[in-house]
Amino acid sequence: MATVVSCPTCAAKVVWSPESAFRPFCSDRCKQIDLGAWAEEKYTIPAVNLPEDPDNPDLGPAND
């Protein structure tokens, strides 16, 4: 039985197989829409609060 996933852009059902060239997307259009969203910074990955100067160990977290 083939695995079926939802397209992240439009939620259309996509069979996860080598024949599905744009998986997990249903089409090149949905793939490009997602890429554009990343380019416009609509998606973000949370960052850890880093020290102001990573080369200066005195600004990092306390070493206990």
C-alpha positions as CSV (number, residue, x, y, z in Angstrom):
1,M,0.0,0.0,0.0
2,A,1.4,3.4,-1.0
3,T,1.8,6.2,1.5
4,V,-0.4,9.2,0.9
5,V,0.6,12.7,2.2
6,S,-1.1,16.1,2.1
7,C,0.5,18.8,0.0
8,P,1.9,21.4,2.4
9,T,0.6,24.2,0.3
10,C,-2.9,23.2,-0.9
11,A,-3.6,20.0,1.2
12,A,-4.2,17.9,-2.0
13,K,-3.4,14.2,-1.5
14,V,-0.1,13.1,-3.0
15,V,1.1,9.5,-3.3
16,W,4.7,9.3,-1.9
17,S,6.4,7.4,-4.7
18,P,9.2,8.1,-7.3
19,E,6.5,8.9,-9.9
20,S,5.5,11.9,-7.8
21,A,8.2,14.2,-9.0
22,F,7.3,17.2,-6.7
23,R,6.6,15.2,-3.5
24,P,5.6,16.3,-0.8
25,F,4.0,18.9,-3.1
26,C,1.3,18.0,-5.6
27,S,2.8,20.2,-8.4
28,D,5.6,22.5,-9.3
29,R,3.3,25.5,-8.7
30,C,2.8,24.5,-5.0
31,K,6.5,23.9,-4.7
32,Q,7.3,27.4,-6.0
33,I,4.6,29.0,-3.7
34,D,6.3,27.3,-0.7
35,L,9.8,28.5,-1.9
36,G,8.5,32.0,-2.3
37,A,7.1,31.9,1.3
38,W,10.6,31.0,2.6
39,A,12.2,33.8,0.4
40,E,9.7,36.3,1.9
41,E,10.6,35.1,5.4
42,K,7.0,34.0,6.1
43,Y,8.5,30.9,7.8
44,T,11.0,31.2,10.5
45,I,13.1,28.9,12.6
46,P,13.4,29.9,16.2
47,A,16.9,30.8,17.2
48,V,18.6,30.5,20.5
49,N,19.6,33.9,22.0
50,L,23.3,34.0,21.0
51,P,25.9,36.3,22.7
52,E,26.6,39.6,21.0
53,D,30.2,38.6,20.1
54,P,30.6,34.8,19.7
55,D,34.4,35.3,19.6
56,N,34.4,36.6,23.1
57,P,33.8,33.8,25.6
58,D,33.0,36.3,28.4
59,L,29.7,37.1,26.7
60,G,28.5,33.5,26.6
61,P,26.5,31.5,29.2
62,A,28.1,31.1,32.6
63,N,30.4,28.0,32.9
64,D,29.5,26.4,36.2
